[in-house]
Amino acid sequence: MSQGASLLRVGIAYVIAIGAGLAWLLWGLDSGQLWLDGLIADLIATVVIFAFSRFYGNSTFYDAFWSVIPPLLAFYWWIAADAGVNDVRWWLMMVVLLAWAIRLTANWIRTFPGMHHEDWRYPMVRERAGRFEFVADLMGIHVFPTLQVFAGLVPVYVVATRAGEPLGWLDFVAFGVGLAALALETIADLQMHRFIATRTPGQVMDTGVWSWSRHPNYFGECGIWFSMGLFGLAAWPGAWWVFVGTFAMLAMFLAVSIPMMEQRSLERRPEYARVVERVSLFIPRPPKKRPQEKSRTTTSA
């Protein structure tokens, strides 16, 4: 199946999923809590995407869900609450969130070859689950990430529904952190795309921002959610629980995503072991010198 035909099917799935979630918000039972209504609609949409994933035998249908849904939920809460929140804070936050969503979704579209492709982690999750692969597919690949992102949106909900707190310095710190994280993710993606286009078999990426961190894209992703937490804290000073989603994202990347990527890279590219020795795992910092550089420095001294 061509990329265009594949993207059309994914697009149809998203229209139906979003329509199902919206139908619940408009005509479903009212819980009396906007956050809970949003969560239920989010889960309904997730189940629709899961149905498409099972029908086509490819869980790649879920990939862009991570970035498509957050702005829609944010605007729903903002419009439904009509709480008279600080407009400048709201739009500063939404500039970051919308730019993140557009960048991430566009990057997925650019790199998605077609329905014949599926992220290598998805079959691994299903195979490891054995006879419980259906549950692993539903919960591990679809529902859990939805809950993860929803936790990251807790501060967005706070900004969308809580009025009264004036704009302050923390809002601009949050905006700066968000822009910096976006810049890092964008640069990391562009450098990786160029590397993939010209690499030779077995070659590893260890230049540019990838020479300062082995996973700069993940570090930037956590920066986005930290930015959302700062916006939430600005809207509700003292409410440190708004960072629950940030910490959940950090835990997921450090405990699950990064270890899986590291193991795969070491198995497929022996040269990656040398990168591990020199380049920081997560937090960007200057790389250690290569062995030949050390010996050269010692000799010249």
C-alpha positions in Angstrom: 0.0 0.0 0.0 1.4 3.4 -1.0 2.2 6.2 1.5 -0.7 8.3 0.2 -3.3 5.5 0.4 -2.0 4.6 3.9 -2.2 8.2 5.1 -5.7 8.4 3.8 -6.8 5.4 5.9 -5.1 6.8 8.9 -6.8 10.1 8.3 -10.2 8.5 8.0 -9.5 6.6 11.3 -8.7 9.9 13.1 -11.8 11.6 11.7 -14.0 8.8 13.0 -12.2 8.6 16.3 -12.4 12.3 17.0 -16.1 12.3 15.9 -16.8 9.5 18.4 -15.1 11.4 21.2 -17.0 14.6 20.2 -20.3 12.8 20.1 -19.7 11.7 23.7 -19.0 15.3 24.7 -22.1 16.6 23.0 -24.6 13.9 23.7 -23.1 11.5 26.3 -23.7 11.5 30.0 -22.4 14.6 31.7 -20.1 13.7 34.6 -20.1 17.3 35.9 -16.3 17.4 35.6 -14.7 18.7 32.4 -11.5 16.8 32.9 -13.4 13.5 33.3 -15.5 14.2 30.3 -12.4 14.9 28.3 -10.7 11.7 29.6 -13.7 9.5 28.6 -13.9 11.1 25.1 -10.1 10.5 24.8 -10.5 6.9 25.7 -13.4 6.4 23.3 -11.3 7.8 20.5 -8.4 5.5 21.5 -10.7 2.5 21.3 -11.7 3.5 17.8 -8.1 3.8 16.8 -7.4 0.4 18.4 -10.2 -1.1 16.2 -8.5 0.2 13.1 -5.2 -1.1 14.3 -6.6 -4.6 14.8 -8.5 -4.5 11.5 -5.4 -3.7 9.5 -3.0 -5.7 11.7 -0.9 -2.6 12.3 -0.7 -0.5 15.5 1.0 2.3 13.6 -2.5 3.9 13.5 -1.9 5.1 17.0 1.5 6.8 16.3 0.1 10.3 15.5 -2.6 10.1 18.2 0.1 11.2 20.7 0.3 14.7 19.1 -3.1 15.2 17.4 -5.4 14.9 20.5 -3.8 17.3 23.1 -4.6 20.6 21.3 -8.2 19.4 20.7 -8.7 18.6 24.4 -7.1 21.9 25.4 -9.5 23.9 23.2 -12.5 21.8 24.4 -11.6 22.6 28.1 -11.0 26.3 27.3 -14.3 26.8 25.4 -16.4 24.6 27.7 -15.1 26.2 30.9 -15.5 29.8 29.7 -13.7 30.7 32.9 -12.2 34.0 31.8 -8.7 32.8 32.2 -5.7 35.0 31.5 -5.6 35.2 27.7 -1.9 35.9 27.4 -0.9 32.9 29.5 -3.4 30.7 27.5 -2.0 31.8 24.1 1.6 31.6 25.2 1.0 28.0 26.3 -1.0 27.2 23.2 1.8 28.5 20.9 4.1 25.9 22.4 1.5 23.1 22.4 0.4 23.8 18.9 3.9 24.1 17.5 4.8 20.9 19.3 1.8 19.1 17.9 2.3 20.3 14.3 6.0 19.5 14.4 5.6 16.0 15.8 2.7 15.1 13.5 4.5 16.5 10.4 7.6 14.6 11.3 5.6 11.4 11.6 4.0 12.0 8.2 7.3 12.7 6.6 8.9 9.5 7.9 5.9 7.1 7.5 6.5 4.9 4.5 3.2 3.3 4.4 1.0 0.6 5.9 3.6 -2.1 5.3 5.7 -0.5 8.0 5.1 -0.8 11.8 7.2 0.4 14.7 9.5 -2.5 15.7 8.5 -2.2 19.3 4.8 -3.0 18.7 5.3 -6.6 17.4 7.8 -7.1 20.3 5.2 -6.1 22.9 2.6 -8.4 21.4 5.0 -11.3 21.0 6.2 -11.1 24.6 2.6 -11.1 25.8 1.9 -14.5 24.2 -1.7 -15.4 24.5 -2.4 -12.0 26.1 -1.3 -10.1 23.0 -4.7 -8.6 22.5 -4.6 -7.1 26.0 -1.0 -6.0 25.5 -2.0 -4.3 22.2 -5.0 -2.5 23.7 -3.5 -1.5 27.0 0.2 -1.3 26.4 0.3 0.2 22.9 -3.0 2.3 22.9 -4.5 3.0 26.3 -1.4 3.4 28.4 0.1 6.1 26.1 -3.3 7.9 26.1 -3.3 8.0 29.9 0.3 9.1 29.8 -0.4 12.1 27.6 -3.5 12.9 29.5 -1.5 13.1 32.7 0.8 15.5 30.8 -2.2 17.7 30.0 -3.2 18.2 33.7 -1.4 21.6 33.8 -3.1 22.5 30.5 -6.5 21.8 32.1 -5.5 24.1 35.0 -4.6 26.9 32.6 -7.8 26.4 30.6 -10.1 26.4 33.6 -8.5 28.5 36.5 -8.9 32.2 36.4 -7.6 35.0 38.6 -3.8 34.5 38.7 -2.1 37.4 36.9 0.6 36.9 34.3 4.0 36.6 35.9 7.7 35.9 35.2 7.0 32.1 35.5 4.8 32.3 32.4 7.7 33.6 30.3 10.1 31.1 31.8 7.7 28.4 30.8 7.4 29.9 27.3 11.2 30.0 27.0 11.6 26.4 28.1 9.0 25.3 25.6 10.6 27.1 22.7 14.1 25.7 23.7 12.7 22.2 23.8 11.0 22.7 20.4 14.2 23.9 18.9 16.2 21.0 20.3 13.6 18.4 19.0 13.5 20.1 15.6 17.3 20.3 15.2 17.7 16.7 16.4 15.1 15.5 13.8 16.7 17.4 10.9 20.1 16.1 11.8 18.9 12.6 12.0 17.0 12.8 8.7 20.2 14.0 7.0 22.2 11.2 8.6 19.7 8.5 7.6 19.8 9.7 4.0 23.6 9.3 3.7 24.7 6.7 6.3 26.6 3.6 5.5 25.7 0.1 7.0 26.6 0.0 10.7 27.3 3.7 10.9 26.1 5.4 14.1 24.9 9.0 14.7 27.3 10.9 17.0 27.5 14.4 15.5 25.6 17.6 16.1 23.3 17.6 19.1 23.5 13.8 19.0 27.1 14.1 20.2 25.9 15.8 23.4 23.0 13.3 24.1 22.2 9.9 22.7 18.5 10.8 22.9 18.2 14.6 22.4 14.7 14.2 20.9 13.4 12.5 24.1 15.1 15.2 26.3 13.3 17.8 24.2 10.0 15.9 24.5 10.3 16.0 28.3 11.2 19.7 28.1 7.8 20.3 26.4 5.9 18.6 29.2 8.0 20.5 31.8 7.0 23.7 30.1 3.3 22.7 30.4 3.9 22.1 34.1 5.4 25.5 34.6 2.4 27.1 32.9 0.1 25.1 35.2 2.2 26.2 38.2 1.9 29.9 37.1 -1.9 29.5 36.9 -2.0 27.8 40.3 1.0 28.7 42.5 1.9 26.0 44.9 0.2 23.2 43.0 3.3 21.1 42.4 1.1 18.1 41.5 0.7 19.7 38.0 4.1 18.1 37.3 2.7 14.6 37.6 2.6 14.2 33.9 6.1 15.5 33.5 7.5 12.9 35.9 5.4 10.2 34.3 6.9 11.1 30.9 10.4 11.1 32.3 9.9 7.7 33.9 8.6 6.2 30.7 11.5 7.4 28.6 14.2 6.5 31.1 12.7 3.2 32.2 11.1 1.9 29.0 11.7 3.7 25.7 15.4 4.5 26.1 16.5 1.1 27.4 14.7 -0.6 24.4 16.4 1.8 22.0 19.8 1.3 23.6 19.6 -2.5 23.5 18.5 -2.5 19.8 21.3 -0.1 18.8 23.9 -2.2 20.6 22.6 -5.4 19.0 22.5 -3.9 15.4 25.5 -1.6 15.5 28.6 -2.7 17.4 30.1 0.8 16.9 27.4 2.1 19.2 29.2 0.8 22.2 31.9 3.5 21.6 29.2 6.1 21.5 27.8 4.9 24.8 31.3 5.5 26.3 31.5 9.1 25.1 28.0 10.5 24.8 25.6 11.3 27.6 22.6 9.1 27.8 19.9 11.8 28.2 20.9 15.2 29.5 23.0 17.0 26.9 26.5 17.8 27.9 29.9 18.0 26.0 31.0 14.5 24.9 34.1 12.8 26.3 37.2 12.8 24.1 37.8 9.9 21.8 40.7 7.6 22.9 42.9 8.8 20.0 42.2 12.4 21.0 43.3 11.7 24.6 46.5 10.0 23.4 47.3 12.9 21.0 46.8 15.4 23.8 49.1 13.4 26.1 51.8 13.1 23.5 51.7 16.8 22.6 52.0 17.7 26.3 
